[in-house]
């Protein structure tokens, strides 16, 4: 992106945090001691039982190279409600004890990559050819029943639109905005986020575009907000933020119904500040005390693999996030660049998980989606995530990301877009070999009647039982009565002889105990319907889903 002086970066940081004396780091820290907003929730309890204690959002006085502390893992609720979404095993929030082994999984690049290339004249404007998501957005539109993508067309030159029937083969339509092209907004831009807003009652504001640019009247970068009924015809700018850092992005947290501004700041190089608001337009304006220091790269993040650069601390280049089932998934772009113009930028995407929307648990520091430094690779450097995060397509999750081919400068050549896949819920699995293992949950409560699992036990066996608060088996939900599961399926019911459903234990605190041999357990949930609908969030959507949550169950999988 446009090179900005160090003094300019500090100016952005000072605007965020209301420092008033000098450009030193001490001012950044002191600004975080401001009083909390009086309108914040007073001990709000989330759907998963986590209590948000004031001040919320938290107001840390500084950032640290130590991994972030996660309060809800240290002190989980006594009883965890599990009515919202599939329950994933990315941490021990739900696990009381287990002999199973946890494995984290990486996304697999699609063999058709890159699925979008810069092959139009207007995509070859600027410093290099460019058809890449730089956050931007990839969504499934249930209204039109197609995949839709917004991307940077021409380097920092415009935002373009493409669509697809299958998420793999993309078309660039000739539109009427700039006749004969697929350009939908012509503006000099850096990062941009396009979001499908299922909650806005006005269909003309269904799509939101948050573009980081340099509008008149603002020193340096700022976010501009536009809206659209179709993602093609956009309003003029309706709101402009205060001065910010480049590569700032936005996402919606539906667990609390707030827009979250992931603000790039210059703390220790590149880091993130946090701003939230329930109203998208009002959220575009803030006072310094309404912004919190949030997160940065820490000592566990990967360093540059070359020995001559390995001592340089990594930085957090970007943080996109999305709601998936019962939690938030964070896409951390970790910057491993020594700062020399002679060395290409190196960013890779790592994962984080949050159950309260602010604190991130990051147990696996391998790249979830990495660079490919082989000769001729389209994603040789600077991998970046897409807004919306991922799409749910049958048994798989689709992750879109950009990469840049090699060139003899830090600004790589040919910026393109690719896609990677992951098993649905497949971020982490609990595994057993020949020797049977068990997993017992903490006390949970549910209103549904049908226990579902995502499991691979085609070469083994899964069974379950239900225990009361004192650890006694609740009949008839014993292991002896459980019909063993010997299949590989992302949605399959758990059944017991002598019971049609779980209505006898619905609403009561119970523990679930799973027995597993030669297999992997990815998730469990209790559905109110026999079709297995989880009523959790489906990120950027997918075929068969009509809104932001899974109300379809097996019907979406079949579609």
C-alpha positions, 0 to 999 in steps of 0.5 A, spaced: 500 500 500 501 507 499 508 508 504 506 512 510 511 516 514 513 513 521 510 520 523 504 519 520 503 513 523 503 516 530 499 521 528 493 516 526 495 513 533 494 519 537 487 521 534 485 514 536 487 514 543 487 522 544 494 523 546 496 530 547 503 531 549 508 528 544 509 522 539 511 517 545 509 510 547 507 512 554 502 517 551 499 511 547 498 507 554 496 513 558 490 514 553 487 507 555 486 509 562 480 513 560 473 512 563 468 507 560 462 508 556 456 509 561 452 505 556 456 499 556 452 492 558 453 491 566 454 484 566 451 482 560 450 474 559 451 471 552 447 466 549 453 461 551 453 463 559 459 467 559 458 474 563 461 480 560 463 484 566 464 492 566 467 495 563 466 492 556 469 492 552 475 492 556 480 497 556 487 494 557 492 500 558 497 496 554 499 491 549 503 485 550 508 480 546 505 475 551 499 471 549 492 474 550 489 471 557 482 468 556 478 469 562 472 465 560 477 459 559 479 460 566 472 461 569 467 458 565 460 458 567 457 453 572 452 451 566 453 452 559 447 453 555 448 450 548 442 452 544 446 456 539 450 453 534 454 447 533 459 446 539 466 446 537 472 443 540 477 448 539 478 449 546 477 446 553 471 451 554 466 445 554 471 439 556 471 437 563 475 431 562 478 427 556 483 422 554 482 424 547 487 427 543 486 434 540 488 436 533 488 442 529 487 442 522 489 447 516 485 449 510 487 445 503 488 450 497 483 448 491 486 445 485 483 450 481 487 456 484 487 462 483 480 462 481 480 469 480 486 473 475 487 480 473 485 479 466 481 485 464 484 492 462 482 496 468 485 490 472 492 492 470 492 499 472 496 501 477 503 499 480 501 491 478 495 487 475 490 486 481 484 482 482 484 480 489 480 480 495 484 485 500 478 483 505 473 486 501 468 480 501 465 473 498 458 471 500 453 467 498 446 471 497 440 467 498 436 472 495 439 471 488 442 464 490 449 465 487 456 466 490 458 474 490 465 477 490 468 484 491 475 485 490 480 490 488 480 491 481 487 494 479 492 496 484 488 500 489 484 503 483 477 500 484 472 495 487 470 490 482 464 485 482 464 478 480 459 472 481 459 464 481 454 458 481 459 454 484 464 458 488 469 456 484 468 458 477 467 466 477 464 471 472 465 478 471 459 481 468 459 487 464 455 492 468 452 499 467 456 503 473 462 503 468 459 501 462 463 495 459 466 493 466 465 490 472 467 496 476 462 498 482 466 503 485 471 507 482 476 510 488 483 510 490 483 505 496 486 501 501 483 495 505 475 495 504 470 490 507 463 488 504 458 485 508 451 482 507 447 485 513 441 481 514 438 485 520 437 492 516 430 493 515 431 497 509 432 493 503 436 498 500 441 498 505 442 490 505 449 491 503 454 495 506 461 497 504 467 500 508 472 502 504 479 505 507 481 511 503 483 518 503 477 522 503 477 530 503 477 533 510 481 528 513 488 527 514 491 521 512 486 514 512 479 514 514 473 509 513 468 511 508 461 507 508 456 506 502 450 502 502 447 498 496 440 494 495 444 489 490 452 490 491 452 493 484 449 500 485 452 504 491 450 510 494 455 516 495 459 516 502 454 516 507 459 517 513 466 518 514 470 516 520 476 519 524 483 518 521 485 511 522 491 507 519 491 503 513 488 496 512 483 497 517 477 492 517 470 491 519 465 485 521 459 484 525 458 480 531 451 477 531 452 474 538 451 482 541 448 485 535 454 490 534 459 492 529 466 491 530 471 496 527 478 492 527 482 499 527 490 498 525 494 502 529 502 503 530 503 500 537 509 496 536 509 497 528 502 494 527 497 492 531 489 492 532 485 497 536 477 495 538 471 500 537 464 497 537 457 500 536 450 497 535 448 502 529 453 502 523 452 510 522 453 512 529 459 507 530 463 511 524 464 516 529 468 515 536 471 519 542 478 517 544 475 513 550 470 509 546 476 505 542 480 500 546 487 497 545 486 490 543 491 485 540 498 484 537 502 479 534 505 475 540 512 471 542 508 465 539 507 467 532 511 465 526 518 469 525 521 470 518 523 463 516 530 466 513 535 466 518 538 473 517 530 475 518 528 471 524 530 475 530 525 481 527 518 481 531 512 479 527 506 484 527 499 483 526 497 486 519 490 485 519 484 481 523 478 479 520 473 475 523 466 472 522 461 468 526 461 461 525 456 456 529 457 458 536 463 462 536 467 467 533 473 465 528 479 470 527 483 470 521 490 473 523 494 476 518 501 475 521 506 480 518 513 477 517 517 482 513 524 485 515 522 492 513 526 492 507 524 494 500 528 489 497 525 483 501 517 482 499 512 482 504 510 476 507 503 475 510 500 468 512 493 467 515 493 464 522 487 462 526 484 465 533 477 463 536 473 467 541 467 466 545 466 473 548 468 477 541 474 480 544 479 475 547 482 471 543 485 464 544 490 462 539 492 455 540 495 453 533 501 458 530 502 454 524 499 458 518 492 456 516 493 459 509 500 460 508 504 462 502 507 458 497 515 460 496 516 455 490 518 458 483 512 460 479 507 460 485 501 465 484 501 466 492 508 466 493 507 472 498 503 477 502 497 472 503 490 476 505 483 474 508 477 475 505 471 479 508 465 474 511 471 469 513 468 463 510 462 460 506 458 453 508 458 449 502 455 442 503 460 438 508 465 443 507 468 451 508 470 455 503 475 460 505 477 465 500 484 469 500 489 473 496 496 472 494 501 475 490 506 472 485 514 473 485 517 479 483 524 482 485 521 488 489 517 488 496 511 489 491 509 483 488 506 482 481 500 479 479 495 479 485 490 474 484 484 470 489 484 463 491 480 459 495 481 453 500 477 448 503 476 445 510 471 440 513 465 443 516 467 444 523 474 442 522 478 447 525 479 442 531 478 434 532 478 430 538 481 423 536 482 416 538 486 410 536 485 403 537 484 404 544 477 407 546 477 414 549 472 418 552 470 426 553 466 428 558 463 435 557 462 440 563 454 441 565 450 443 559 443 445 558 439 445 552 432 446 550 432 441 543 430 434 543 435 431 538 443 430 539 447 431 533 454 430 532 460 431 526 464 425 526 469 421 522 468 414 525 468 410 519 473 405 521 471 405 528 465 407 533 462 413 537 457 412 542 454 417 548 451 417 554 448 422 558 449 424 566 446 428 571 449 433 575 452 428 580 455 424 574 450 418 574 447 415 568 440 418 566 436 412 563 435 410 558 441 414 555 446 409 557 452 407 553 448 400 553 442 403 550 446 408 545 446 405 537 453 406 535 455 410 530 460 407 524 460 413 519 463 419 516 458 424 516 458 432 518 451 431 521 448 425 524 444 423 530 445 420 536 440 415 538 438 411 544 433 405 545 427 406 549 427 414 547 425 417 541 428 424 543 431 428 549 425 431 551 426 428 558 432 431 560 431 438 556 432 444 560 436 440 566 443 441 567 447 434 564 453 432 562 454 428 555 460 423 555 462 420 548 466 414 547 470 414 541 475 408 538 479 409 531 475 416 529 475 423 530 469 428 533 469 435 531 462 437 534 456 436 537 449 440 538 442 439 540 437 441 535 430 442 536 428 439 529 430 432 527 433 435 521 439 437 525 438 445 524 443 448 529 441 455 529 448 457 529 451 462 525 454 460 518 459 466 517 458 468 509 452 463 508 452 458 503 447 454 498 441 452 502 441 457 508 436 463 507 439 467 513 445 468 517 443 462 521 443 454 520 435 453 520 435 448 514 440 442 517 440 436 513 436 440 507 442 445 506 447 439 506 443 436 500 443 442 496 
